[in-house]
Amino acid sequence: MPYQRLSVIGAGSWGLALASAAFRAGRDVTVFARNPDIAETIAQTRKSARLPGIQIDGGIAITAKLDEATRCDALLLVVPAQAMRDVASLLTPLITNGMPVIACAKGIERGTAKFMTEVITEAAPNAAPAILSGPSFAADVARGLPTAVTLAAQDEKTAASLCRALGSDTFRPYHTTDLRGVEIGGAAKNVLAIAAGVVSGRGLGASAAAALTTRGFAELMRFGRALDARPETLTGLSGLGDLILTCSTPQSRNFSLGLALGKGLSPLEAIAEAGLAEGVYTASVLQEMARARDIDMPVVDAVADVLGGALTIGEAIERLMTRPFRAEV
């Protein structure tokens, strides 16, 4: 196996879940936790507050030492999108030339409008950037429930080898070289999930939820086409698949945030209640990128304007429902 030794940078719920998936696939796995106390607690108890009720396999090494974590064949960078640059920069001296570094965050960097593989390329020039995304909740993956995702790398052979390294009978990655398509699906669906949560929290009904998800997907497709993403990627697991999952359940933090907004909480109150939701940071960036390219994304605009305080929920709904009648495209 070309990538027998895998390291996960980040000991949150998704990092530990991916570590569990890689361990089930027969890989030698090390997880890096920045906080030494957290690393020691997980190592001793094989439990984490981030994954209640789930046992971390004893064969997974836990460390708070970066030099130990980077003695590997490939890295999974499982940190929030807005922290990706800082962490990748920190790892740069420890990354061997051509080592795959897989971004496992779904977002766009604020201030630069860079996607995650672009951030890794700039911050860690020696790395071979890749991206993993798709319809997956950490608890499901950690428990070994059937899950399928997409993994993209610039080189098809690398992408296929990484899929074989991570894949098992319960975790199935599909490979592609369409980095941008995978990244657009993951970033845009988080913003659209906030809108879906608002629909649920407002009690607007199942018909409105279906309409919102469908029209949101049309926006995702328009944005993807403008940035040369492949249609099959956008309609696949990392696009439509992830959108369906994230727009359908409060297990999604982005949906939960929208749910709180729909029930009348202010953006600050909703963010405090839902926890870290990548869509909060992505909404305004996605809006700016779409406007710069003259891409019509009314649902994204509404979410960004509500989060930014320019619109109330009622005003956003009215604006969407009173748009001029048009052909469905």
Salt bridges, closest charged atoms under 4 A:
ASP67 OD2 - ARG71 NH2 3.61
GLU68 OE2 - LYS65 NZ 3.98
ASP73 OD1 - ARG5 NH2 3.01
GLU109 OE1 - ARG85 NH2 2.75
GLU118 OE2 - ARG180 NH2 3.34
GLU122 OE1 - ARG85 NH2 2.96
GLU122 OE2 - LYS114 NZ 3.30
GLU156 OE2 - HIS175 ND1 3.92
GLU183 OE1 - ARG180 NH1 2.49
ASP242 OD2 - LYS106 NZ 2.74
ASP242 OD2 - LYS189 NZ 3.86
ASP296 OD2 - ARG323 NH2 3.03
ASP296 OD2 - ARG326 NH1 3.13
ASP301 OD1 - ARG291 NE 3.77
ASP305 OD2 - ARG319 NH2 2.98
GLU328 OE2 - ARG215 NH1 3.87
